[in-house]
Amino acid sequence: MSIFSRFFGRKEVSADTAALSANPDIAQPLSLQVLFAGPLAITEAALGDALRAYHPSMQQARAELATDMPEFLGLAGWDKHVVRLVGFDAPYPKDALEACVAPSHYPATVKDEVRGHASHILLYYAGFETDPLEQYVALAAVAGALTGFGAMAVLNEHAHTSLPAGVFAAESLGEESMDLLRTLPLNMLYCGFVKYEVEGVQGVWMRTYGADAFGLPDFAALATGHDEGETYSTMFNNIMGYMLESGAELAAGHTMQIGEDAYMKLREPAEAEYYLDGPGRVLVAEIIAADQINTPG
């Protein structure tokens, strides 16, 4: 079966059962995007070597690239994991880039360098692991393996966030790289945390993006100022991490303790808060007093 058939997961009979082949049953794959300083110059052999060197669990990793194509097209995989790679010697679309770079938490000088990138590769999960966290870990590992080819940043467009590519380099993470990718705070890459002001609304809205990939709601809150960003980012990350680990469900009307003397109540966005819409379910968090717990209103 040709790489093109396997890239698109076509259900054809193949004598080569060891060949990398995309899972045809994934309709909406998780994705990360990797930006590069210069034109793409990645060979199949070099990519395979980089994957196998990234972590001991990836010693059987393979890469296969299509030849004689104007675009960069290939597959990478190991164990249950298969990742599609689609690359272009062109900058990432400007609006999508800015939505990921502007709200991210790294120096403005680095952001300006990222905005000046020359090429990019889209990574799509196409394997047979069903846990979305493990899918993201596999994508992040491939992104990490690409750092040796001039990668500048790793984006998650769905989550409106990004990080410098060096964060994912094997040299940065060491032998515990996979464990570190697995325990990253959700708001760091797999979900995003955005602050923005709305005309006519006093205060600063803060919200997460991308939690729907994990079957979780996103969370939003109206803070008094930008200085509360770390507080809400940590709060939302802890809540989502708790839900992911425990399987607990939260919905509008639920209250919970978030500190020694601090409590939170969840509600649906008001009709006037249209700017909180989507892409998944969003719950608004409001800080309340102890005597307001589980009371209507």
N, C-alpha and C positions, 0 to 999 in steps of 0.2 A: 504494500500500500504506500502511495507517495506521501511525502510530508504534507502536502496540501490537504489530502484526504484526512490524515491524522490530525492536522492542525484544526480542522473544522469538526472533528469528531464524527466523521461519516461512518456509518455502520457497515463497513465492507469486510469481507473475509480476508484475513491477512495471515500468511504463514509465519510472519515474524512477530510472535507474541511478546517479545521483549522490547519492541519498538515503542517509543513514546507516542501516546495517542490521547487526544483531549476527550474528556468526558462529555458525551453528547447531551446529557440530561441536565446540564447547568444552563438555565435560561438567562440569569442575571449574575454573572460572575463578579466577585470582589476584584478590585483593581487598585494598583498603585502605579505611579508615574515617576520615572527617573529622568532628571535633566542633566545634560552633559555640557561641558565647557566648549568642546570642539566637535567636529564632524564625527560620526560613529565610525569606529575602527576596531571592530570586535570580530575575531575569527571563531569558528566553531571549536577548534582545539583549545584556544585560550580561555574561552568561556567555560568549557568543561573543566579545565584545570582550576579555574577560579572557584567554581561551584564545589568541587571536591575538596579544595583547601579551606573552605569556609568553616566547616565544622565536622568533627568525626562522624556524626550521623549522616553526613552527605558524601561519604567516601564512594558510594556507588552512583553518584549523580552523573547525568549525561546531558549533553546539549546537542541540538541538531538545528542547523540554519539552512534556509532555502538559498539556493544559488541563482545567479543571474536574475536578481529581482531589483527593481529600483528602490524598494523599501526594505528595511531590515525585518525579516520574518523568521521566527524560529520557535522551538520548544525546548524547555528545560525540565528536568524531573528527577525524582528519586523516591523510593518507597511508594506511598500512595499519591505523591504530589506530582502534578504536571502544571507548568506555567507557560502560557502563551506569551511571546514577546513580539511586539510590533513597533518598529522604530522608524523615525523620520529625521533626515538632516534638515530640520527646520525648527524654529522655536515653538513652544507649546502655545496654544491659543491664549491671547493676552488676557481676556476677561477671566477665563478659568484659572489662569496662572495667578492673577491678582487676588482672586477669592481664596486661594490657598496660601499665598505668601504674606499678604498684608496683615492678617490676624495672628500669624504665628509668632512664637516667642523666641526669637533669636535676633542678633544685632542688625540694625538697619543697613550697615555696610555690607553684611553678608547677603541680605535681601537684595540689595542693588546688584551684587555680583550674580545672584541667581537670575534676576530679571534679564541679565545680559547673556544667558545661555544660548547655545547654537543648535542643539539637537535634543531629541527625547526618545525614550522607549516606554511604551505602555505595557504593563504587566497585568495579565488576567489569570485568575485562578481557574484551572481547567482539570483539576485532579479528582480524586475519589475520597478525600477527607471531607466529612460532613460538618465538623465543628468550625464555625466561622473564625474563631480565634486562631485555630491551627492553620486555617487557610491564610489568614493574614500573616502569621509567623513565616509560612513558606514564601509568601510574596516578599516579605521584608528580608528574608535570607537571600533571595535572588538579587534584590536591590543592593544588599550588602556586598555580594560577590561582584556586582558591577562597579563598585567604587574604584577598583583598580584600573578602570578604563576612562577615567576623567569625569565620573559622576559628580555633580555639584549639590543636588538636592533630591529628596524623595517627597513626592506629593501624594495626598489622598484627596482627590477632587470631591468625592462623595461626602467626605467629612470636613471639607473646607480648611485643611491644615497641611503643614509641610515641616520638614526638618532638614538640616544640612546632611548631605550624604555621608559625611565622615562619621556621623553618629553610628552608622550601621557597619562600618568597616571592621573586618575581623581583627585588625590590630587594635581597634578601640574596645571591642567587646571581649576578646580573648576566647578561651576554650568554653566559657559559659555563654557564648553568644546566643544559642537557641533558647536557653532558660531566660536570659535577659530580655529577648524579644517576646517571650511568652508572658513575662511579668511587667512589661511596659505599662505605665499608667494608661488607661484607655484613651484619655484626652490628649495623649502625646502624639499619636499617629492614627490609630485605628478609629478613633472618634476625634472630633475637633471641638474647640471651645472658642467662641467668637463674642466680642464685645462691640456694641454699636449703639449710637444715639438715634432716636426717632424724633423728627420734627414735631413739636407740640407736646412732647412727653418729657417730664422732668425726671432726670436720672439716666442711667445707662443700662440698657438691656444686655444680659449675658445669657448665652445659651450653648448647648451642645449640638453637634451635627453628627450624623452617621450611626447613631445607636440602633437604628432600625436594622442594620446589618446583623446585629446580635439578637434581634427579636425584642429589643428593649425600647422604651420611649426615650425621646430626648427631653432634656430638662431646661427650663428657662427661668430667669428671675430678673426683676427690676431692681438694680442696685442704686445706691445714692451717688456713687462715683466710680471712676476707673480703678481706684485704689483697692476696691473690693474684689478685683479679678481673681487673685490667688485664692481667696476664701471660697468663692463660688466654684472655681475650677476644681479645687480639692474636694469640696462637698459633693459636687455632681459625680466626680470620678469615684469617690468612695461609695456613693449610692449605687451607681451602675455596676461597680465591681462586686458589691454585695449581692445585687440581683442576679448577676451572671453566675456567681459561685453557688448561691443558695437556691436559685430557682424561684425566689420570692417574686410576687407580683405587686406592683404599686399602681394605683389608679386615682382619679380625681376624688377628693373627699378624704383620702388617707392622710393621717398625720404621723409624724415620727420625731423622735428626739435626735438632735444633731450635735448636742453639746451638753455640758453639765446643766446649764440653765437655758438652753436654746431648743426651740421646737420649730417644726416646719409643717405646713399644710399644703397639699397639692390640689390644683384645680385645672380645669380645661381653660385654654386661652379664651378671652372674651371676644365677642364678635368684632370689636374695634381693634383688637390686636391681630389683625390679618397678617402683619409682618412676621408673625411667629409660625405661619402655616408651613407644614411639611419639612422635608419630603415624607417623613414618617409622623407618628404620633408625638405630640409635644405636651408636656405637663408643666404648668407654671408653679414654682415654689414660692411660698410666702412665709416669712418668718413670723411666728406668733408667740403669744405668751402661754404659759402653762395652763391657765384657766380657759384657753380657747381650744384645747385639744378635743378633737372629735365633736365639736359643736357646729351646728349649721351656720352657713353664711361665709 
